[in-house]
Amino acid sequence: MTVAWFALLLQVLQAAPPAQADAPNADASVPASSNIRGAEYPRIHPDGRVTFRIKAPDAQSVVFGFFDEQR
């Protein structure tokens, strides 16, 4: 099931418009109110989108999910 979920997520991400298309609106995003003091990410855009930044320079793999598999 994890492979199928990842394949679906990959298709959704590929279907999304490129970030450059929203460049004029990029400055309108604000840090989330729940962020640690001074943290810039995640950022909330006026249309409800959220931008995350993941730093993992030495990672062999990265797994990201919105919910655990039990939901």
ChimeraX attribute file (.defattr): number of C-alpha atoms within 10 A of each C-alpha:
attribute: neighborCount
match mode: 1-to-1
recipient: residues
	/A:1	7
	/A:2	8
	/A:3	8
	/A:4	9
	/A:5	12
	/A:6	14
	/A:7	12
	/A:8	12
	/A:9	13
	/A:10	11
	/A:11	11
	/A:12	10
	/A:13	11
	/A:14	10
	/A:15	9
	/A:16	8
	/A:17	9
	/A:18	10
	/A:19	9
	/A:20	9
	/A:21	9
	/A:22	10
	/A:23	10
	/A:24	8
	/A:25	13
	/A:26	16
	/A:27	9
	/A:28	12
	/A:29	17
	/A:30	16
	/A:31	18
	/A:32	16
	/A:33	10
	/A:34	8
	/A:35	12
	/A:36	10
	/A:37	8
	/A:38	7
	/A:39	11
	/A:40	13
	/A:41	16
	/A:42	18
	/A:43	20
	/A:44	18
	/A:45	17
	/A:46	11
	/A:47	9
	/A:48	9
	/A:49	9
	/A:50	15
	/A:51	15
	/A:52	10
	/A:53	9
	/A:54	9
	/A:55	8
	/A:56	9
	/A:57	6
	/A:58	6
	/A:59	7
	/A:60	6
	/A:61	6
	/A:62	8
	/A:63	5
	/A:64	7
	/A:65	9
	/A:66	5
	/A:67	7
	/A:68	6
	/A:69	9
	/A:70	4
	/A:71	4
